[in-house]
Amino acid sequence: MSSLFSASEHLVGYLYQVRYALLVLLQKIKDEPGLELSLEKLDDVAFEKNGEAIELLQTKHHISKTAKLTDSSPDLWKTIRVWSTHVLENSSSYDDLVLMLITTSKASDDSLTSRLRRDSQRNEAYAFEELVRVAKESKSKTNKPAYEKFLSLSNLQQQSLISKIIIVDGSPDIQDVEKRLIREVRLLSRYPDALRSRLEGWWFKKAIDHLMDTNKGNIKGIELQSEIHNLQDQLRETSLPNDFPTGVIEMGEEDLNENERVFVEQLRLIILSNSRLRIAIGDYYRAFQQRSRWLSEGLLYPTELDDYEDYLIGEWRRQFEIVKEELEDAAADSQQMSKHGKSLFNWSQDNNFRPIRSDYIDAYLSRGSYHILANSLQVGWHPEFAERLGHLIQEAASQVS
């Protein structure tokens, strides 16, 4: 059980590091849009300007709400070890650097760590004396490599290092950082939570690409600003965000629930090929998930969706009556009915329908919405779809009840 807890704590720690980096960059670019950020390069999080590091952050997250930052805390000394190594290897580039330890642990008011906060009680001389004392007297095997690294610095280097350290204890945990992100974007959109969730989705992908390919360079503050502007455009009253890839999605019937397969039977009536069937299932899934997300986030009103479906049904009805009229005139057989049904389905997939909102343009929504309507037999492709498949709706209703 303890190993599982440890693994969970480490995972949350990595997620915290990435989320906290987004929060700080979001705050900083208001005044310094030229900032750049790196992860796991110079430190957990590093901010650079004009090619020079200006701030290094170590982040320490604890699931326990009672975690303490003591004078011999491994969190403190592992951080000092990292920074002492930086000083030894890059002594000439640390003149104006800020070193910050961001931890959810809380330091007691009489500890040396409390004297390295950025407040009126800051006392670098006291912290220096206590750090040297702990490094020389402590018997901790865990901290021993850190003690040795710190003591290998010259007296002047030790004092210089301590002068740059700022400890931010009692920092917000990973859930509180999410709340702070929402507050940061509250004035940027009528839907701050929707903006935050999409911004974080973009950010985590950006962070993964950055960590996996060091040749990509730093993440620029201007990239974050650009993504915010993009999301603001999508969250306007005349538009909606598109949360799915724009390419073709193929899925199999096994990916559907039992009550989601009526529209598949509709397509089988018109003898649609297997490859087109897989694309149709992908369109259905994508439209269903996107519409559900819009509704759950309050981005789309239920009446607005009802009006859009009424419009689609109306357009289909006009074409369906034409098909029936043509078949009556020709006394069509089963093959002809399937052929006309496929032509009607092709019309629904190729037509440039009115968008659900004026600035939202993506054909998959009407395609997938037609499959959703076909699943409840509100529309159909085969001229006799209602007579042939009506029993499926009754069976599905009996299963639900």
Secondary structure as the mmCIF struct_conf table of DSSP 4:
data_model
#
loop_
_struct_conf.conf_type_id
_struct_conf.id
_struct_conf.beg_label_comp_id
_struct_conf.beg_label_asym_id
_struct_conf.beg_label_seq_id
_struct_conf.end_label_comp_id
_struct_conf.end_label_asym_id
_struct_conf.end_label_seq_id
HELX_RH_AL_P HELX_RH_AL_P1 SER A 2 LYS A 28
TURN_TY1_P TURN_TY1_P1 ILE A 29 ASP A 31
TURN_TY1_P TURN_TY1_P2 PRO A 33 GLY A 34
STRN STRN1 GLU A 36 LEU A 39
BEND BEND1 GLU A 40 ASP A 44
STRN STRN2 VAL A 45 LYS A 49
TURN_TY1_P TURN_TY1_P3 ASN A 50 GLY A 51
STRN STRN3 GLU A 52 LYS A 60
BEND BEND2 ILE A 63 SER A 64
TURN_TY1_P TURN_TY1_P4 LYS A 65 THR A 66
STRN STRN4 LYS A 68 LYS A 68
TURN_TY1_P TURN_TY1_P5 ASP A 71 SER A 72
HELX_RH_AL_P HELX_RH_AL_P2 PRO A 74 GLU A 89
HELX_RH_3T_P HELX_RH_3T_P1 SER A 91 SER A 93
TURN_TY1_P TURN_TY1_P6 ASP A 95 ASP A 96
STRN STRN5 VAL A 98 THR A 103
BEND BEND3 THR A 104 SER A 105
STRN STRN6 LYS A 106 LYS A 106
TURN_TY1_P TURN_TY1_P7 ASP A 109 ASP A 110
BEND BEND4 SER A 111 SER A 111
TURN_TY1_P TURN_TY1_P8 LEU A 112 LEU A 112
HELX_RH_3T_P HELX_RH_3T_P2 THR A 113 LEU A 116
BEND BEND5 ARG A 117 ASP A 119
TURN_TY1_P TURN_TY1_P9 SER A 120 GLN A 121
HELX_RH_AL_P HELX_RH_AL_P3 GLU A 124 GLU A 137
TURN_TY1_P TURN_TY1_P10 LYS A 141 ASN A 143
HELX_RH_AL_P HELX_RH_AL_P4 LYS A 144 LEU A 151
TURN_TY1_P TURN_TY1_P11 SER A 152 SER A 152
BEND BEND6 LEU A 153 LEU A 153
HELX_RH_AL_P HELX_RH_AL_P5 ASN A 155 LYS A 164
STRN STRN7 ILE A 165 VAL A 168
BEND BEND7 GLY A 170 GLY A 170
HELX_RH_AL_P HELX_RH_AL_P6 ILE A 174 VAL A 185
HELX_RH_3T_P HELX_RH_3T_P3 ARG A 186 LEU A 188
BEND BEND8 ARG A 190 ARG A 190
HELX_RH_AL_P HELX_RH_AL_P7 PRO A 192 MET A 212
HELX_RH_3T_P HELX_RH_3T_P4 THR A 214 LYS A 216
HELX_LH_PP_P HELX_LH_PP_P1 ASN A 218 ASN A 218
STRN STRN8 ILE A 219 LYS A 220
HELX_RH_AL_P HELX_RH_AL_P8 GLY A 221 GLN A 234
TURN_TY1_P TURN_TY1_P12 LEU A 235 LEU A 235
BEND BEND9 ARG A 236 ARG A 236
TURN_TY1_P TURN_TY1_P13 GLU A 237 THR A 238
BEND BEND10 PHE A 244 PHE A 244
BEND BEND11 THR A 246 GLY A 247
HELX_RH_3T_P HELX_RH_3T_P5 GLU A 253 ASP A 255
BEND BEND12 LEU A 256 LEU A 256
HELX_RH_3T_P HELX_RH_3T_P6 GLU A 258 GLU A 260
HELX_RH_AL_P HELX_RH_AL_P9 VAL A 262 LEU A 269
TURN_TY1_P TURN_TY1_P14 ILE A 270 ILE A 271
HELX_RH_AL_P HELX_RH_AL_P10 ASN A 274 SER A 296
TURN_TY1_P TURN_TY1_P15 GLU A 297 GLY A 298
BEND BEND13 LEU A 299 LEU A 300
HELX_RH_AL_P HELX_RH_AL_P11 PRO A 302 ALA A 330
TURN_TY1_P TURN_TY1_P16 ALA A 331 ALA A 331
HELX_RH_AL_P HELX_RH_AL_P12 SER A 334 ASP A 350
HELX_LH_PP_P HELX_LH_PP_P2 PHE A 353 PRO A 355
BEND BEND14 ILE A 356 ARG A 357
TURN_TY1_P TURN_TY1_P17 SER A 358 ASP A 359
HELX_RH_AL_P HELX_RH_AL_P13 ALA A 363 ASN A 375
TURN_TY1_P TURN_TY1_P18 SER A 376 LEU A 377
BEND BEND15 GLN A 378 VAL A 379
BEND BEND16 TRP A 381 HIS A 382
TURN_TY1_P TURN_TY1_P19 PRO A 383 GLU A 384
HELX_RH_AL_P HELX_RH_AL_P14 PHE A 385 VAL A 400
#
